[in-house]
Amino acid sequence: MDDIFVARLMSSGTITVSPDTLVEEAADILLEKQIGSLVVVDSHNQLKGILTSTDFVRIVAKSQPKANTTVEKYMTDQIVTVGAQDSIRDAADKMITYDIHHLPVVDDEEGVIGMLSTTDLTAYLSDVEDPSPA
C-alpha cells in the first residue's frame, strides 16, 4: 500500500461553504448532498475550517431551549448490519453501497454484540493503533 498516494483515493468536487453560512443552510446541504462534512473556505478558496455531522451533535446538545424530542422521531429504522463472522471486505462493501459509517454487529440469539465503524476499518488498514470505541 506504500505505492498508493492520497490523490488516487481522495474525493474531488469538495462541497464548500463560507464562514458566514447559516448552520441551518449547512445542515440542509449535508442532507441534500448526503455528505458528512463541509469545508469552510474564504473568498480565495483558502481553508478556514471544517463543519461535520459531529459538530451538529454538539450544536443540538448545547441548544437552548431544549426541544425535548425523543430519538424515535429522527432515528433510522431501516438498519444495515453485519455478523461477527462476516468478512471485513463485505462490511466495507456495505458501508460504501449504503453510504454509512457505522454497522451494528448482530447475533441471531444475543442481539447487538458490537459496532464496526469506518474508523475501525481505517485503524485496521493503517496498523498505527487500535481503533477507539465508536
trRosetta pair geometry for C-beta under 8 A, 3 or more apart (Angstrom, degrees):
i j d omega theta_ij theta_ji phi_ij phi_ji
1 4 5.4 -50 -163 26 62 114
1 125 7.5 157 -125 -178 171 96
4 8 5.6 -102 -166 62 81 142
4 9 6.8 64 157 -35 112 113
5 8 5.5 105 64 0 68 100
5 9 7.9 -165 100 7 40 90
6 9 6.2 -79 -154 49 37 96
6 10 5.4 41 159 -41 79 111
7 10 6.0 -42 -125 19 26 114
11 14 6.9 113 105 -77 94 74
14 39 5.3 20 156 10 126 136
15 29 6.4 172 161 165 139 121
15 33 5.6 25 -56 -175 160 177
15 35 6.1 165 26 36 135 164
15 38 5.8 -66 105 -123 98 77
15 39 7.1 144 84 24 49 84
16 38 6.8 120 -132 -178 26 82
16 39 4.8 -45 -104 78 80 91
16 40 7.1 137 -161 -107 79 17
16 41 4.8 -12 -167 13 135 116
16 45 7.4 5 176 -131 177 76
17 21 4.0 -46 174 -5 121 161
17 25 7.6 146 -134 109 137 107
17 26 5.8 -64 -30 -101 174 95
17 29 6.9 176 -65 33 123 166
17 38 5.0 17 5 162 112 133
17 39 7.6 153 23 78 66 44
17 40 5.8 -34 74 -106 80 67
17 41 7.7 136 67 27 31 71
17 51 7.3 -28 48 27 129 131
18 21 5.4 131 59 -33 66 93
18 40 7.1 66 -171 -157 14 77
18 41 7.0 -60 -100 73 53 58
18 42 7.2 67 -137 -126 84 31
18 43 7.4 26 -117 -66 119 65
19 40 5.6 77 -80 -180 64 120
19 42 7.1 0 -12 -91 110 67
19 48 5.6 -66 -65 115 111 155
19 49 7.2 86 -101 26 91 118
21 25 5.4 -117 -179 81 92 122
21 26 5.5 106 125 -59 120 96
21 40 7.8 -142 27 -119 117 95
22 25 4.6 90 65 6 87 104
22 26 7.0 -153 96 -6 45 86
23 26 5.2 -51 -145 38 39 116
23 27 6.2 44 154 -23 68 101
23 51 7.9 -155 -122 -163 80 147
23 56 7.7 151 -176 -106 111 85
23 59 6.3 170 -177 -136 152 158
24 27 5.7 -50 -150 33 30 112
24 28 6.6 34 150 -19 62 104
25 28 5.6 -51 -151 34 34 114
25 29 6.5 36 150 -20 65 103
26 29 5.7 -53 -151 34 33 113
26 30 6.5 35 152 -20 65 103
26 38 5.7 -119 -153 17 100 158
26 51 5.7 -25 -177 109 146 152
27 30 5.7 -51 -149 33 33 113
27 31 6.5 27 155 -13 65 107
27 56 6.3 108 -101 -114 102 137
28 31 6.0 -61 -150 41 30 107
28 32 5.9 26 157 -18 67 113
29 32 5.8 -57 -137 41 28 109
29 33 5.8 5 170 1 66 115
29 35 7.9 -30 135 47 80 112
29 38 6.3 63 98 -87 131 132
30 33 6.6 -68 -136 50 18 94
30 34 8.0 75 163 -95 50 10
30 35 5.8 -109 -141 70 61 75
30 36 7.1 59 -154 -116 108 17
30 37 7.7 46 -113 -55 108 10
30 38 6.6 -94 -71 -39 91 105
30 53 6.4 149 -174 -80 147 87
30 56 7.7 -125 44 -35 166 147
31 34 7.2 16 -175 -75 30 50
34 99 5.9 28 157 144 121 156
35 38 7.4 107 101 -67 125 65
36 52 6.1 12 149 -155 81 85
36 53 4.9 -68 -154 -7 75 117
36 101 7.0 56 -81 -40 153 142
37 50 5.6 2 -177 -180 121 106
37 51 6.6 156 -157 82 68 46
37 52 4.3 -24 -100 -101 94 75
37 53 7.1 -91 -66 -10 61 73
38 50 7.1 161 81 -159 47 59
38 51 4.7 -8 56 59 98 99
38 52 7.9 -164 22 -75 62 37
39 47 6.7 -66 -175 -120 107 86
39 49 8.0 162 -165 91 49 43
39 50 5.7 -29 -111 -106 54 79
40 47 7.5 80 78 -161 61 55
40 48 4.7 -78 115 73 97 97
40 49 4.1 0 52 63 129 83
40 50 6.4 -149 9 -75 89 25
40 51 6.1 80 -43 -16 111 97
41 44 7.8 -126 166 73 100 48
41 45 5.0 0 171 -145 144 38
41 46 6.1 140 -157 61 86 32
41 47 6.0 -46 -101 -93 80 34
41 48 6.0 152 -117 6 22 94
42 45 7.3 -74 66 -3 61 13
42 46 5.0 -9 37 53 106 90
42 48 5.5 107 -41 -47 83 123
51 55 5.2 -97 -159 55 66 156
51 56 8.0 73 168 -45 94 83
52 55 5.0 117 55 -3 65 96
52 56 7.6 -121 106 0 48 83
53 56 5.5 -47 -158 30 44 115
53 57 7.1 54 143 -24 65 93
54 57 5.4 -41 -158 23 42 116
54 58 7.1 42 146 -14 64 99
55 58 5.6 -53 -159 36 40 113
55 59 6.4 45 144 -24 68 102
56 59 5.1 -44 -144 32 41 118
56 60 6.4 40 156 -17 68 100
57 60 6.1 -55 -151 37 30 107
57 61 6.2 29 152 -19 64 111
58 61 5.6 -56 -142 39 31 113
58 62 6.1 12 164 -4 66 113
59 62 6.4 -71 -146 46 22 97
59 63 6.4 43 153 -53 62 99
60 63 5.6 -37 -147 -1 32 120
63 66 6.9 122 92 -100 85 47
63 67 7.3 19 97 -24 132 94
69 73 5.4 -65 174 35 108 146
69 74 7.4 69 131 -16 123 112
70 73 5.9 117 72 -9 71 95
71 74 6.3 -81 -161 53 49 89
71 75 5.1 56 151 -48 88 110
72 75 5.9 -42 -121 17 27 115
76 79 6.3 120 116 -80 100 74
79 104 6.3 6 167 24 131 125
80 94 5.5 173 162 176 132 118
80 98 5.0 -179 -27 17 160 174
80 100 6.1 173 49 20 128 158
80 103 6.3 -61 109 -121 89 88
81 103 6.3 127 -139 -176 34 83
81 104 5.0 -42 -116 76 94 87
81 105 7.1 140 -171 -108 89 19
81 106 4.8 -1 179 7 144 118
82 86 4.4 -112 -171 46 102 149
82 90 7.1 138 -127 108 117 102
82 91 4.9 -4 -85 -101 161 96
82 94 6.7 -169 -66 30 105 157
82 103 4.9 38 1 152 107 132
82 104 7.7 168 31 86 66 43
82 105 5.6 -34 79 -107 84 69
82 106 7.6 141 72 23 34 74
82 116 6.3 -19 46 26 135 137
83 86 4.8 118 55 -26 74 99
83 105 6.8 86 -150 -161 17 76
83 106 6.6 -60 -96 70 61 63
83 107 6.9 95 -141 -92 86 54
84 105 5.6 78 -74 177 67 121
84 107 6.6 2 -8 -75 114 98
84 113 6.4 -31 -59 82 119 137
84 114 7.2 87 -93 30 94 126
86 90 4.9 -107 175 79 102 131
86 91 5.8 118 114 -54 118 91
87 90 4.5 98 60 4 85 100
87 91 7.0 -149 98 -3 48 85
88 91 5.5 -55 -150 38 35 114
88 92 6.2 35 152 -19 68 105
88 121 6.9 143 -169 -118 106 94
88 124 6.9 -132 -140 120 149 163
89 92 5.7 -54 -145 38 30 110
89 93 6.2 35 153 -22 63 106
90 93 5.5 -52 -148 35 31 116
90 94 6.6 34 152 -20 63 102
91 94 5.7 -53 -154 32 32 112
91 95 6.6 33 149 -20 64 103
91 103 5.8 -149 -155 44 98 164
91 116 5.6 -38 -170 115 144 155
91 121 7.5 -165 107 -80 115 121
92 95 5.5 -51 -150 33 36 114
92 96 6.5 30 154 -14 66 105
92 121 5.9 121 -90 -133 101 150
93 96 5.9 -58 -149 40 31 107
93 97 5.9 30 156 -19 67 111
94 97 5.7 -56 -138 40 29 111
94 98 5.9 -5 173 11 67 113
94 100 7.4 -32 134 50 83 114
94 103 6.3 78 97 -98 131 137
95 98 6.8 -72 -136 53 18 87
95 99 7.8 57 166 -112 52 10
95 100 5.5 -111 -136 71 61 73
95 101 6.8 70 -151 -100 111 28
95 103 6.6 -92 -71 -41 92 116
95 118 6.3 142 -169 -79 151 92
95 121 7.6 -118 12 -14 164 156
96 99 7.3 16 -170 -74 27 48
100 103 6.9 107 109 -67 124 74
101 117 6.0 20 152 -157 78 82
101 118 4.6 -61 -149 -5 81 117
102 115 5.8 -17 -165 -171 101 110
102 116 7.3 147 -157 79 50 47
102 117 5.1 -17 -101 -102 72 82
102 118 7.8 -77 -60 -6 49 78
102 134 6.0 159 -114 153 110 148
103 115 7.1 148 76 -162 46 58
103 116 4.6 -16 62 62 100 97
103 117 7.6 -173 22 -77 69 36
104 112 5.5 -58 -173 -126 118 105
104 114 7.6 148 -165 89 53 44
104 115 5.8 -37 -108 -104 50 73
105 112 7.2 98 73 -159 54 62
105 113 5.4 -69 106 69 97 83
105 114 3.9 -3 49 68 126 90
105 115 6.4 -141 4 -71 89 19
105 116 5.8 87 -51 -19 106 97
106 111 6.4 -59 -146 175 89 34
106 112 5.6 -44 -100 -95 78 49
106 113 6.7 133 -125 11 24 84
107 110 4.1 25 74 44 127 96
107 111 6.7 -6 59 36 77 20
107 113 5.0 46 -9 -22 112 130
110 113 5.4 53 103 -70 127 109
115 134 5.0 -118 112 59 129 125
116 120 5.4 -109 -157 62 64 149
116 121 7.4 66 171 -45 98 91
116 134 8.0 75 160 -5 7 149
117 120 4.8 112 54 -1 69 97
117 121 7.4 -132 102 2 45 84
117 131 7.3 170 59 178 102 143
117 134 3.9 147 -33 -92 142 144
118 121 5.5 -51 -150 38 40 112
118 122 6.2 44 150 -22 68 104
119 122 5.6 -52 -144 37 32 113
119 123 6.3 33 156 -19 65 105
119 131 5.4 127 127 -148 89 114
119 132 7.0 -44 141 49 139 77
119 134 6.2 161 45 -91 122 96
120 123 5.9 -55 -148 37 28 110
120 124 6.4 31 152 -22 62 106
120 131 4.2 -71 -107 -25 58 178
120 134 6.9 -61 -33 -45 105 118
121 124 5.6 -53 -149 34 32 114
121 125 6.4 26 155 -14 65 107
122 125 5.9 -60 -149 40 30 107
122 126 6.0 22 157 -16 67 112
122 131 7.6 112 63 -97 77 110
123 126 5.8 -58 -137 40 28 107
123 128 7.0 -100 -143 51 67 84
123 129 6.3 -69 -147 80 107 60
123 130 6.4 52 165 -179 139 20
123 131 3.8 -169 28 -67 155 83
124 127 7.5 15 173 -65 29 60
124 131 7.3 -26 -36 -34 75 117
126 129 7.8 -14 97 25 118 59
131 134 7.8 -5 153 -49 120 86
